[in-house]
Amino acid sequence: MENNINNEKFFSQGDLKISEYHKKQLLKDGFVNIPQDDHDDELKVRLSLQKDGNIEAFWYNGEIEYFKKEQIVTNVKNSLNDDLKIDLNITSDQRKAFSDYFEYGITSHKASLNPEQAAKIPDIIDNNLLSSTDKFLLATEGLELKPFGLKYSINENNNLERIQLNDDLIEEKSLVQNRDVKFKDMLLLTPAEIKVREELSHLNTSDFHKELANRYAAELSKPTDLSKGLNVDKISEKQSYHWNLSIVTGEDFKIKESLNKLVEQFNEPQYKNFNFLKDQIKFLGFGTKENLHLELANKITQGADNFKIDQHTEMNHFKSNQIKFELSFNKSKETGNVFLNSYEIKLNNKEKEQDLSFTVDLKKIPFSAKEAVNLIEGRSVRTEINLKNGDKEDVFVKIDFQNPNENGKYNLNKFFPNYGVNTSDILKKSNILIANDEIKNKLIKSLEKGNVVPVIIKNNEGNNKLNAVLNPQFKTLNLYDSKMQRVSNIQSMQNTNTGKQTNENNIQQSTQRKL
């Protein structure tokens, strides 16, 4: 029986947008699953190549159509040896949100990939399954799979670049090809799975996943169409996946529900005060998690004159450092409004038996959470301070761990403009390879915020990857290897004598031991 070919330009079910990736997958594997536009884990249509060279379209509602191959797959270069191209078209708003996230810890809905961008990134590269977080890192900072000695990044030509260690532990670059990747079209839901999801769509998120987990668990003893084509391991994997999601989303649901009930009880001044504090916490880099908002709402409801909220962070650069924040809130006797005027950052290093703390007075210098982490780990930060005459001035500051005051607290050493620190000149005299002025400006900004910045140093032996930290006190860069062991100072803007250089090394090594 001959298939009836649909010669219309569009499918009867509506215009179907097929990406280049889907086209290549169709030619490569003989079939491809296209997801729904708004639910990328649900099937919209399955396309498959037929023996006569035409294409069968099996729709989610059970309808079947047939099309000529050239109607769907045209102008596609599909050699498996072709280099993979990933053009994400990152917007300027996304770039700013990514920068805010990595530099300040500020999260927003813009600091993420949209579904179309995420779909362009493979789900499996070199047999390594990527999570949504892996995809985000690949699209922004680059993805490193340390256990396998692999790094991936998207270069300026939109190629997916692979860096791996050879037998001599030397990094080698290569481009990922079509044959090296897979997209999750192969992992989409079957019609039976979609039907079950439709049956459970009236449930809240937590109960939805809990019931799905129960359905898959039942498949292990009494299989139905739900598990058709799945082996025992795959069924167990799906059961475990949905069970874990039910727990996580259940906790999130309870937090959100409790928070909404509290906020509904606020009067107008309390509501405005609560939202002001939420924004302040967000822009200081403490995040937007609802469990933090719930604790804040509870404290406001209780009406205490002052209270503290603890927050842990993973922004520490040294893994042995455990860092947490203690946010201090006070209520005004005049207005009744609550204010976040200060916070304390605490560092504990059990390996080195070190406990350090520093109080950030937000009325004096509103350091972000990331800047405070850089300070407590011994690095310098450029910031703006208020002078006694009312003027403002940009200075570099660093915690003076060597000389605590009578209360055991640490003060800040300040390096004013007349001290002569010029980060641009320091970079100019270094051997750091910098591609262009845009990269240079970003590098300067990151160094001046106290960040540990990966750089490439050119020397007689070639190019060497190191980590750089700005040292305003000695107008130089401190260099560290991948394990953050000190290498050397590569340059200084002053002609320092041997004694001064030795003293500088001793100070840095002492700070490194403390941290």
Residue pairs with C-beta under 8 A, 6 or more apart in sequence:
3 50
3 52
3 54
3 56
3 66
4 66
5 54
5 66
5 67
5 68
6 12
6 65
6 66
6 67
7 68
9 71
10 16
11 45
11 57
11 65
11 67
12 63
12 65
13 45
13 59
13 61
13 63
13 65
16 34
16 44
16 45
16 57
18 34
18 47
18 72
19 119
19 120
20 76
21 119
21 120
21 183
22 32
22 34
22 47
22 183
22 185
23 72
23 73
23 76
23 78
24 76
24 78
24 178
25 32
25 183
25 185
26 32
26 47
26 48
26 49
26 55
26 72
26 73
27 49
27 73
27 76
27 78
28 78
28 80
28 178
29 186
30 48
30 49
31 46
31 47
31 48
31 49
32 46
32 47
32 48
32 185
33 43
33 45
33 46
33 185
33 186
33 188
34 43
34 44
34 45
34 46
34 47
34 185
35 41
35 42
35 43
35 44
35 119
35 185
35 188
36 42
36 43
36 44
36 60
37 44
40 115
40 118
40 119
41 188
41 189
42 60
42 188
42 189
42 194
42 197
43 60
43 188
43 189
43 190
43 191
43 194
44 59
44 60
45 57
45 58
45 59
45 60
46 57
46 58
47 55
47 56
47 57
47 58
47 72
48 55
48 56
48 58
49 55
49 69
50 56
50 66
53 69
54 66
54 67
54 68
54 69
55 66
55 67
55 68
55 69
55 71
55 72
55 73
56 64
56 65
56 66
57 64
57 65
57 66
57 67
58 64
59 65
60 191
60 194
62 191
78 178
79 178
80 177
80 178
80 179
81 177
81 178
81 179
82 177
82 178
83 159
83 160
83 175
83 176
83 177
83 178
84 122
84 159
84 160
84 175
84 176
84 177
84 178
84 180
84 181
85 158
85 159
86 120
86 121
86 154
86 158
86 159
86 160
87 120
87 158
88 113
88 117
88 120
88 121
88 139
88 154
89 117
90 98
90 117
90 139
93 110
94 110
94 111
96 110
97 106
97 108
97 110
97 111
98 111
98 140
100 106
100 108
100 111
101 107
101 108
101 111
102 140
102 141
103 370
103 446
103 449
103 451
104 283
104 285
104 368
104 369
104 370
105 285
105 286
105 287
105 313
105 315
105 368
105 369
105 370
106 282
106 283
106 285
107 282
107 287
107 288
108 288
112 136
113 121
113 135
113 136
113 139
117 139
118 132
118 135
119 183
121 130
121 135
121 138
121 139
122 130
122 160
122 181
122 182
122 183
123 129
123 130
123 182
123 183
123 184
123 187
124 130
124 181
124 182
124 183
125 152
125 160
125 176
125 180
125 181
126 150
126 162
126 176
126 180
128 145
128 148
128 150
130 138
130 143
134 143
137 143
137 144
138 152
138 153
138 154
139 154
142 151
142 152
142 153
143 151
143 152
143 153
144 150
144 151
144 152
145 151
145 152
148 164
149 164
149 165
150 162
150 163
150 164
151 162
151 163
151 164
152 160
152 161
152 162
152 163
152 176
153 160
153 161
153 163
154 160
154 161
155 161
159 175
159 176
160 175
160 176
160 181
161 173
161 174
161 175
161 176
162 173
162 174
162 175
162 176
163 171
163 172
163 173
164 171
164 172
164 174
165 171
165 172
166 172
171 465
189 197
190 225
190 228
190 229
192 224
192 225
192 226
192 228
193 226
196 212
196 215
196 226
197 212
200 208
200 211
200 212
201 208
203 211
204 253
205 249
205 252
205 253
206 246
206 247
206 249
206 250
206 253
207 246
208 246
209 242
209 243
209 245
209 246
209 249
210 242
210 243
210 246
210 250
212 238
212 242
213 239
213 240
213 241
213 242
213 243
213 246
215 226
216 226
216 227
216 235
216 236
216 238
216 239
216 242
217 239
219 226
219 227
219 230
219 235
219 239
220 232
220 235
220 236
220 239
227 235
230 238
252 290
255 290
255 291
255 294
256 290
258 294
259 290
259 293
259 294
259 297
262 294
262 297
262 298
262 301
263 271
263 274
263 297
265 301
266 274
266 297
266 300
266 301
269 336
269 337
270 300
273 300
273 337
273 338
274 296
274 297
274 300
277 296
277 329
277 338
277 339
277 340
278 288
278 293
278 296
280 340
281 287
281 292
281 296
281 327
281 340
282 288
283 368
284 343
284 362
284 366
284 368
284 369
285 368
285 369
285 370
286 292
286 311
286 325
286 327
286 369
287 311
292 309
292 311
295 309
296 309
296 329
299 307
299 309
299 329
299 338
300 338
303 331
304 331
305 330
305 331
306 328
306 329
306 330
306 331
307 329
308 326
308 327
308 328
308 329
309 326
309 327
309 329
310 324
310 325
310 326
310 327
311 324
311 325
311 326
311 327
312 323
312 324
312 325
313 323
313 324
313 325
313 369
313 373
315 323
315 369
315 370
315 373
316 322
316 323
316 347
316 373
316 377
317 373
317 377
317 452
317 484
318 349
318 377
318 484
318 515
320 349
320 350
320 351
320 352
321 347
321 348
321 349
321 377
321 515
322 347
322 348
322 349
322 350
323 345
323 346
323 347
323 348
323 373
323 376
324 345
324 346
325 343
325 344
325 345
325 346
325 369
325 372
326 343
326 344
326 346
327 340
327 343
328 340
328 341
328 342
328 343
328 344
329 338
329 339
329 340
329 341
330 338
330 339
330 341
331 337
331 338
331 339
332 338
332 339
340 362
341 361
341 362
341 363
342 359
342 360
342 361
342 362
342 363
343 359
343 360
343 362
343 372
344 357
344 358
344 359
344 360
345 357
345 358
345 360
345 369
345 372
345 373
345 375
345 376
346 355
346 356
346 357
347 354
347 355
347 356
347 357
347 376
347 377
347 515
348 354
348 355
349 355
349 515
352 513
352 514
352 515
354 514
354 515
356 376
356 401
356 410
356 514
356 515
357 376
358 372
358 375
358 376
358 399
358 409
358 410
359 409
360 366
360 367
360 372
364 385
364 386
365 383
365 384
365 385
365 397
367 375
367 381
367 383
370 449
370 451
371 381
371 383
371 449
371 450
374 381
374 449
374 450
374 451
375 381
375 397
375 398
375 399
375 450
376 399
377 515
378 398
378 399
378 401
378 511
378 512
378 514
378 515
379 398
379 450
379 451
379 452
379 469
379 470
380 396
380 397
380 398
380 415
380 450
380 470
380 471
380 472
380 473
381 396
381 397
381 398
381 448
381 449
381 450
382 394
382 395
382 396
382 397
382 448
382 449
382 472
383 394
383 395
383 397
384 392
384 393
384 394
384 395
385 392
385 393
385 395
385 397
385 414
386 392
387 393
393 416
393 417
394 417
395 414
395 415
395 416
395 417
396 414
396 415
396 419
396 421
396 448
396 472
397 412
397 413
397 414
397 415
398 412
398 413
398 415
398 472
398 473
399 410
399 411
399 412
399 413
400 410
400 411
400 412
400 413
401 410
401 511
401 514
403 410
403 411
404 410
405 411
413 473
415 421
415 472
415 473
419 472
420 475
420 493
421 472
421 475
422 475
422 493
423 444
423 447
423 448
423 470
424 440
424 444
425 493
426 470
426 475
426 476
426 477
426 491
426 493
427 434
427 440
427 443
427 444
427 477
429 491
429 493
430 457
430 477
430 490
430 491
431 457
431 458
431 459
431 490
431 491
432 443
432 455
432 456
432 457
432 458
432 468
432 477
432 490
433 455
433 456
433 457
433 458
433 463
434 440
434 443
443 453
443 455
446 453
447 453
447 468
447 469
447 470
447 477
448 470
450 469
450 470
452 467
452 468
452 469
452 480
452 484
453 467
453 468
453 469
454 465
454 466
454 467
454 468
455 465
455 466
455 467
455 468
456 463
456 464
456 465
456 466
457 463
457 464
457 465
457 466
457 479
457 490
458 464
465 482
466 479
466 480
466 481
466 487
467 479
467 480
467 481
467 482
467 484
468 477
468 478
468 479
468 480
469 477
469 478
469 479
469 480
470 477
470 478
471 477
471 478
471 489
471 504
471 508
473 504
474 489
474 492
474 494
474 496
474 504
475 492
475 493
475 494
476 489
476 490
476 491
476 492
476 493
477 489
477 490
477 491
478 486
478 489
478 508
479 486
479 487
479 488
479 489
479 490
480 486
480 487
481 487
486 505
486 508
486 509
486 512
489 501
489 504
489 505
496 504
